[in-house]
Amino acid sequence: MKVIGLLVIAGTLALVGCKPAGSGGAATSAKPSGPPVATVNGTPIGRDLYDFYVKGVAGKPASELSPEQRNLLLDNLVRAEVVADQAEKDGVAKEPETADLLALTRLQVLSQAVSQHYLKDKKPTDDELRAEYETQIGSLPKTEYHAQHILVSSEASAKQIIEQLKKGADFGELAKKDSIDSSKTTGGDLGWFTPDRMVKPFAEAVLTLKKGEYTVTPVQTQYGWHIIKLLDTRDTTPPPFDAVKERLVQLVQGKKFKAYEDGLMKSATVQKTLDQSPATPATPAAPAAAPDKAATPAS
């Protein structure tokens, strides 16, 4: 499951955060949520934490697992607590990289929790989903392209192939013989694609071609030098609404939470000092010189 890694981290952080006062750890003492399922070096592991961990890893409550499975997962938490306890004793938690990782993980966990809390009663309406569907469809490329290409490592080689094509050589056969791309086995056939799936120089070259034409000037990309032949074009067919509905839910909710974040940013007091040099203490001004009596006009 995708949440396993996060749950393991969150569980470990919670265990580290339960250090009782006087245990030598830097974390604040915290009462475990629910009765403890184990105690490690004086630190209790709460049942609620255990149940949360089990459900995240196994996808079902602990009551639906066998005794062996429940104990194995408990052992995982106990092991995490033992290691975390040693980390505190060794001062590892205070090392810069470890402290930064813990801080970033805290931000990630809290951000996810706030998102879930904010969106729990904001399920997208069908009208919102339909509107988002139209927005996404409107941004999709309207045309798909079917092309072949021959990829070589130098411009000189590409120019030689173009000269052979001008003399009537078969594009597919040259691709099988000379291309260094994996598509050579199919005569350089790339199938159907939209320009946004290709690197910019390649896509721009395809858009200049008419059906049956090939590039008479080699096209350079980070992969090498291409000769491209356009075989055909067709209108794109957008996916049906029901096929992408779950994705639309994610997009709408993502936009809602982004708007909520933007509101928080506007009301927050933020001072950025990333590119500022430390302030240089001002140098005290020298005391003014006493007036020269000889230069003072006589009264």
Secondary structure, 3 states (H helix, E strand, C coil): CCCHHHHHHHHHHHHHCCCCCCCCCCCCCCCCCCCEEEEECCEEEEHHHHHHHHHHHHCCCHHHCCHHHHHHHHHHHHHHHHHHHHHHHHCHHHCHHHHHHHHHHHHHHHHHHHHHHHHCCCCCCHHHHHHHHHHHHHHCCCEEEEEEEEEECCHHHHHHHHHHHHCCCCHHHHHHHHCCCHHHHHCCEEEEECHHHCCHHHHHHHHCCCCCCECCCCEEECCEEEEEEEEEEEECCCCCHHHHHHHHHHHHHHHHHHHHHHHHHHHCCCCCCCCCCCCCCCCCCCCCCCCCHHHCCCC
